[in-house]
């Protein structure tokens, strides 16, 4: 018979201690085993019918001890792993053997409370007597942790105020931080195309080397086109070190070299660049206006009597003035009606153009996803991202749809943080992480470890 601890990976056909990740105290020879059935270590007395064997696990110190009939037999193992979940294990080998287990539903024969009181006292003394010889150095270290987090997460104004208040040195390039902050603000305001251009000026190869990041940004741009925050319909993507616009032209280099919205517009008469596949806005409006004018022209009301009879010259001057006033009034009504109709039609045509560009943008996103799948393998995250974004155009009121959450401004924050982190890593190295984040990550692991291993122990101590 064996008593001890084992992980979930240990086969149930073996006594505790006979395989890896298991620890046991055996009845027949009093030996302890761990990981090998042939290498037992002399530990304590044998035990048999009527004996009460206890197994105690000190998670704080990583020690395992056993008791017999209320007496502590001493430490059996002192190098217990902290990263493996271990479970109470009892191994029976002979047919007819019976045991009764107590996991705390009854008082233990061994006085475990004395061990808990001793452990609490030692922990309290350790904390109280921990040497802090130079508090100023500790304070400076904490200040540097906060400063580095503010700088790397692009809070230049707060970092500057904090640095001046704490009087610690700042070694970061504040101009670069301001630029990163500007990129984040562009993303948070929905101006994704401008954020991409500025990113390429700041880190020319970043998006080329991170195609999934660029794809996520362009999917966000598609969403912002629907929300109205974005106005750049130029669906330019980048893969395989080439940039491909929707018109089929190829651009070598980064996105910053592509024509901006200003350069695509000639700045004179609002004509869209031919690369967009659109005709002149003014020309279209003029053509539409002329055709509408032909349809809407109304013959001004005239006096047949006054104009059809050449021999009748006896009309008074007052009659002529009346006719002229009627003509002018009719012209005004016709002109105002034409303006309203032209405006309504122009708005409808502009909506059609926007929707056409949006569809073209979505098609290119889909083509780009296929290229990414060919180059790097299928990515389910990218597929879902694109599917959710494109689904918005299927609804008359996207905000009220099941995908409406995507239009919430708060959804911009994750992609903003991801882009900023990528820029920082490009500047500092892929393995870099702000020191405060390292500390917080360590604390999270400790909390998880305590939650899985030591919740009961901490509750008992405090």
Protein Blocks (a to p, Z undefined) as FASTA:
>chain_A
ZZddddfklcfkbcehiaghiacddfklopacehiaklccdfbdcddehiacdddddfkn
opacddeehiaebjfbfcbcfkbccddddddfbghiacdddehjaccfbafklmmmmmmm
mmmmmmmmpccfblmlmmmmmmmmmmmmmmmnopaklmmmmmmmnopacfbdfklmmmmm
mmmmmmmnopamlmmmmmmmmmmmlmmmmmmlmmmmmmmmmmmmmnomaccfbdcddeeh
iacdfkopacedjfklpccfklmpgolnopacfklopacfklmmmmmmmmmmmmmoccdd
ddfklmmmmklmkbcfklmmmmmmmmmmmmmmmmmmmmmmmmmmmmmmmmmmmmmmmmmm
mmmmmmmmmmmmmmnopafklmmmmmmmmmmmmpfblmlmmklmmmpmklmmmmmmmmmm
mmmmmmnopkbccfklmmmmmmmmmmmmmmmmmmmmmmmmZZ
